[in-house]
Amino acid sequence: MGSNNDKLPKSFYESAFYDLMKHMESFVDESFQHFHSLFNRQMFEIEVYETESDILMESSLPDCERDQIQLEIIGNHLRISVDDSAMLEEKNDQSISQKKEQSFKRMERLIPLPLPISEKDVTD
């Protein structure tokens, strides 16, 4: 069974229009890859406890160091974000090859609070 490409004239593949279509296809493919990465983020659970005078939040982030975690008060919300970056570099002197990889991962939660608070009222 022949493909749809058999029906197009050879001059089509040599035209500027074909080049434009290939660039557009590449752009759309890359856009969807970035779009997919937005939904592929890891979430972390937060337990919220309320006492008469305090709101306590607790989360387990086992693979994270304290300096990777940021807390920010935004109106009546608390934003907790975790940034993780890694760099891997491999060199092979025998084959004269070099490989570098760099990754960055960000996890974030925005937790609504029952009332606005100031940053001075927050403790780690």
Secondary structure, DSSP 8 states (H G I E B T S, - for coil): ---GGGGS-HHHHTSHHHHHHHHHHHHHHHHHHHHHHHHT------EEEE-SS-EEEE---TT--GGGEEEEEETTEEEEEEEEEEEEEEEETTTTEEEEEEEEEEEEEEEE-SS---GGG---
